Amino acid sequence: DADVTQTPRNRITKTGKRIMLECSQTKGHDRMYWYRQDPGLGLRLIYYSFDVKDINKGEISDGYSVSRQAQAKFSLSLESAIPNQTALYFCATRAASTDTQYFGPGTRLTVL
Amino acid sequence: DQQVKQNSPSLSVQEGRISILNCDYTNSMFDYFLWYKKYPAEGPTFLISISSIKDKNEDGRFTVFLNKSAKHLSLHIVPSQPGDSAVYFCAASATGNQFYFGTGTSLTVIP
């Protein structure tokens, strides 16, 4: 079984809809991250969390919110989706003792 | 403003030859650098890293070189193999909290 899972893997939605992307991990890591990947822009950090009570904004948090329901779960929400949020979204985890992140397989989101 | 830059979007190399992927950064506070490899429909996977106290780190066919004065790092793959064909991202961190990624270089190794 994969250590970092993301659901759904693909989602098509309409402008104005609320969307939640979920991430679960079995690695026991306390640090979790949400990134988006756009062509020509690489991966950009949206939010990160060091434990269930610690949430931090990344480079591009506007239009997004997150919830750390448990150490193993970190959800990303788009309250009112817009077309320029069409992207590939990755969740990642990291142990406090290393700098290596472990990524999920990604969620491809299309906002029409 | 992009703090980590990979100026070559793509690179093609013959199998068996050396692949050199480059990365430049602007933030002099960055003290840890990583390379990730990404296949289509998968998430990035960690490849190799280097701390700013070193100028070279090797792991098998992969070597990362860091030139702090030039704010430049490079990944050397030798010999290149067809299975190395992927997108390679460099990443950098100053505090160990946030990581800044480059835009990626798509490597194609031609058999």
Chai-1 contact restraints between the chains, C-beta under 6 A:
chainA,res_idxA,chainB,res_idxB,connection_type,confidence,min_distance_angstrom,max_distance_angstrom,comment,restraint_id
A,G40,B,T103,contact,1.0,0.0,6.0,A-B,restraint_1
A,G42,B,F101,contact,1.0,0.0,6.0,A-B,restraint_2
A,G42,B,G102,contact,1.0,0.0,6.0,A-B,restraint_3
A,G42,B,T103,contact,1.0,0.0,6.0,A-B,restraint_4
A,G42,B,G104,contact,1.0,0.0,6.0,A-B,restraint_5
A,L43,B,F101,contact,1.0,0.0,6.0,A-B,restraint_6
A,L45,B,Q98,contact,1.0,0.0,6.0,A-B,restraint_7
A,F90,B,G43,contact,1.0,0.0,6.0,A-B,restraint_8
A,D99,B,Y32,contact,1.0,0.0,6.0,A-B,restraint_9
A,D99,B,G96,contact,1.0,0.0,6.0,A-B,restraint_10
A,T100,B,F46,contact,1.0,0.0,6.0,A-B,restraint_11
A,F103,B,G43,contact,1.0,0.0,6.0,A-B,restraint_12
A,F103,B,P44,contact,1.0,0.0,6.0,A-B,restraint_13
A,G104,B,G43,contact,1.0,0.0,6.0,A-B,restraint_14
A,P105,B,E42,contact,1.0,0.0,6.0,A-B,restraint_15
A,P105,B,G43,contact,1.0,0.0,6.0,A-B,restraint_16
A,G106,B,G43,contact,1.0,0.0,6.0,A-B,restraint_17
